[in-house]
Amino acid sequence: KTIPWLYHSFNSKPQDNRDKDRVMSYGQTSSTLWGPHPLVAIPSEQAATAGPPDVLEISLHTLPRQLQREFQHVFDERNLNLDPIIQRHVPNQQQLGPLEFLAIPTNQRAREDLVAVGEKIEAEKDRLLNVFMNFAAFFCEQIRAQGYWADYIDPCSGLPMLTTNCNKVYSEVDGMECCLGYKSYNAGFCKILTHPAWGSAVYPASMFAYAPRSVVLSLLEACPKAAANS
């Protein structure tokens, strides 16, 4: 399948260099390989004429040491012996670089403070959920179509969407703290993420891959970039 934003990117004029190099002034840590960049989400049929596009702030990271143990528990180590499978499907894999586990955290700016409660807040969470799920499904499909492994976390359950027989919940807040250095605070029994620019009006959700970083980077670079203040 060809994704709309991939077709658009490969068949349009090159982006202005200033746009290509745009990166947020926060979120860089020792694990950062790329970003954070604001990228345009895949437009749905309903959103095609509904005004400004949805935007996800995305970055690419090597898996931080403090996140590796959590990652192995969530996806179950028995599911992560992937080298023999990939070598069968991608015979020239070594030419693209070494295989490595990569984290791809995303954050969306919410229209409401998500710490609050009420019907408006739940409706906003549903909107943000749909934006992420659509993007993550397409993006992970592109990685998997090349013979590599990719999965994403269901923000509602905290469980992997594509890897079966997993019952350990992934903490998005802990993941954002490890990868991006964002802060959090406790509110009752909940741990609340705070974005450097948006505060608690943020919706975090993550993807993961086992592939050469060049493969994932090329897909990310193909996404159309949004305005930095989107």
Disulfide bonds with the S-S distance in Angstrom:
none
